[in-house]
Amino acid sequence: METESAQPIVIPHRDLSESALRGVLESFVLREGTDYGEREVSLDQKVAQVLRQLERGEAHIIFDATLETIDIVVSKNR
């Protein structure tokens, strides 16, 4: 039996409470493990960088109801 997967839902970051948004951002940053070069970048700095991307529309929070996961993705229309 083939199941139809739901389309991911874009969640505007401004619709989340401050604590929920912080949790999503921290989870994303910690999961990414991005190399920031020679200098050490704090968790707060990384979270602030991703938040700026959300505010500029360069990234979006996506909820996948099928997988019950949330992620941040870079916009294709940058």
Phi and psi in degrees as GROMACS dihedral restraints (atoms count N, CA, C in turn):
[ dihedral_restraints ]
;  ai    aj    ak    al  type     phi  dphi    fc
    3     4     5     6     1   -91.3    20    10
    4     5     6     7     1   129.0    20    10
    6     7     8     9     1  -102.6    20    10
    7     8     9    10     1   140.5    20    10
    9    10    11    12     1   -89.3    20    10
   10    11    12    13     1   124.9    20    10
   12    13    14    15     1   -88.1    20    10
   13    14    15    16     1   141.6    20    10
   15    16    17    18     1   -75.4    20    10
   16    17    18    19     1   150.6    20    10
   18    19    20    21     1   -70.2    20    10
   19    20    21    22     1   141.5    20    10
   21    22    23    24     1   -59.6    20    10
   22    23    24    25     1   147.9    20    10
   24    25    26    27     1  -107.5    20    10
   25    26    27    28     1   129.5    20    10
   27    28    29    30     1   -80.5    20    10
   28    29    30    31     1   126.0    20    10
   30    31    32    33     1  -106.6    20    10
   31    32    33    34     1   112.3    20    10
   33    34    35    36     1   -59.8    20    10
   34    35    36    37     1   129.0    20    10
   36    37    38    39     1   -60.5    20    10
   37    38    39    40     1   -27.0    20    10
   39    40    41    42     1   -73.5    20    10
   40    41    42    43     1   -14.2    20    10
   42    43    44    45     1   -81.4    20    10
   43    44    45    46     1   -11.9    20    10
   45    46    47    48     1   -91.0    20    10
   46    47    48    49     1   149.5    20    10
   48    49    50    51     1   -66.2    20    10
   49    50    51    52     1   161.8    20    10
   51    52    53    54     1   -58.2    20    10
   52    53    54    55     1   -42.5    20    10
   54    55    56    57     1   -71.2    20    10
   55    56    57    58     1   -37.0    20    10
   57    58    59    60     1   -66.3    20    10
   58    59    60    61     1   -43.1    20    10
   60    61    62    63     1   -62.4    20    10
   61    62    63    64     1   -43.9    20    10
   63    64    65    66     1   -60.2    20    10
   64    65    66    67     1   -42.5    20    10
   66    67    68    69     1   -62.1    20    10
   67    68    69    70     1   -42.7    20    10
   69    70    71    72     1   -64.1    20    10
   70    71    72    73     1   -45.1    20    10
   72    73    74    75     1   -63.8    20    10
   73    74    75    76     1   -45.9    20    10
   75    76    77    78     1   -63.3    20    10
   76    77    78    79     1   -43.4    20    10
   78    79    80    81     1   -59.8    20    10
   79    80    81    82     1   -44.4    20    10
   81    82    83    84     1   -63.3    20    10
   82    83    84    85     1   -48.4    20    10
   84    85    86    87     1   -63.0    20    10
   85    86    87    88     1   -43.6    20    10
   87    88    89    90     1   -68.5    20    10
   88    89    90    91     1   -32.0    20    10
   90    91    92    93     1   -74.5    20    10
   91    92    93    94     1   -33.1    20    10
   93    94    95    96     1   -68.8    20    10
   94    95    96    97     1   -41.4    20    10
   96    97    98    99     1    58.8    20    10
   97    98    99   100     1    36.4    20    10
   99   100   101   102     1   -67.7    20    10
  100   101   102   103     1   140.4    20    10
  102   103   104   105     1   -85.2    20    10
  103   104   105   106     1   120.1    20    10
  105   106   107   108     1   -99.5    20    10
  106   107   108   109     1    16.4    20    10
  108   109   110   111     1    92.5    20    10
  109   110   111   112     1  -155.0    20    10
  111   112   113   114     1   -72.8    20    10
  112   113   114   115     1   -31.5    20    10
  114   115   116   117     1   -91.6    20    10
  115   116   117   118     1   147.2    20    10
  117   118   119   120     1   -77.3    20    10
  118   119   120   121     1   134.8    20    10
  120   121   122   123     1  -118.1    20    10
  121   122   123   124     1   127.3    20    10
  123   124   125   126     1   -72.0    20    10
  124   125   126   127     1   161.8    20    10
  126   127   128   129     1   -57.2    20    10
  127   128   129   130     1   -44.0    20    10
  129   130   131   132     1   -59.8    20    10
  130   131   132   133     1   -40.0    20    10
  132   133   134   135     1   -66.6    20    10
  133   134   135   136     1   -42.1    20    10
  135   136   137   138     1   -64.5    20    10
  136   137   138   139     1   -43.5    20    10
  138   139   140   141     1   -60.2    20    10
  139   140   141   142     1   -43.6    20    10
  141   142   143   144     1   -62.9    20    10
  142   143   144   145     1   -37.9    20    10
  144   145   146   147     1   -64.5    20    10
  145   146   147   148     1   -44.6    20    10
  147   148   149   150     1   -67.8    20    10
  148   149   150   151     1   -39.2    20    10
  150   151   152   153     1   -59.2    20    10
  151   152   153   154     1   -42.3    20    10
  153   154   155   156     1   -61.9    20    10
  154   155   156   157     1   -38.2    20    10
  156   157   158   159     1   -63.3    20    10
  157   158   159   160     1   -40.4    20    10
  159   160   161   162     1   -63.7    20    10
  160   161   162   163     1   -44.3    20    10
  162   163   164   165     1   -65.2    20    10
  163   164   165   166     1   -32.6    20    10
  165   166   167   168     1   -85.3    20    10
  166   167   168   169     1    -3.4    20    10
  168   169   170   171     1    77.8    20    10
  169   170   171   172     1    14.6    20    10
  171   172   173   174     1   -83.6    20    10
  172   173   174   175     1   -15.6    20    10
  174   175   176   177     1  -143.8    20    10
  175   176   177   178     1   160.0    20    10
  177   178   179   180     1  -139.8    20    10
  178   179   180   181     1   150.5    20    10
  180   181   182   183     1   -88.4    20    10
  181   182   183   184     1   128.7    20    10
  183   184   185   186     1  -121.3    20    10
  184   185   186   187     1   131.6    20    10
  186   187   188   189     1  -108.9    20    10
  187   188   189   190     1   125.9    20    10
  189   190   191   192     1  -103.5    20    10
  190   191   192   193     1   105.1    20    10
  192   193   194   195     1   -67.1    20    10
  193   194   195   196     1   -31.3    20    10
  195   196   197   198     1   -65.8    20    10
  196   197   198   199     1   -47.0    20    10
  198   199   200   201     1   -88.9    20    10
  199   200   201   202     1   -12.1    20    10
  201   202   203   204     1    55.8    20    10
  202   203   204   205     1    49.0    20    10
  204   205   206   207     1  -127.8    20    10
  205   206   207   208     1   158.5    20    10
  207   208   209   210     1  -126.4    20    10
  208   209   210   211     1   142.5    20    10
  210   211   212   213     1  -148.0    20    10
  211   212   213   214     1   167.8    20    10
  213   214   215   216     1  -116.8    20    10
  214   215   216   217     1   129.0    20    10
  216   217   218   219     1  -124.4    20    10
  217   218   219   220     1   148.3    20    10
  219   220   221   222     1   -78.0    20    10
  220   221   222   223     1   137.0    20    10
  222   223   224   225     1   -66.3    20    10
  223   224   225   226     1   144.0    20    10
  225   226   227   228     1   -76.7    20    10
  226   227   228   229     1   -24.5    20    10
  228   229   230   231     1   -97.5    20    10
  229   230   231   232     1    47.9    20    10
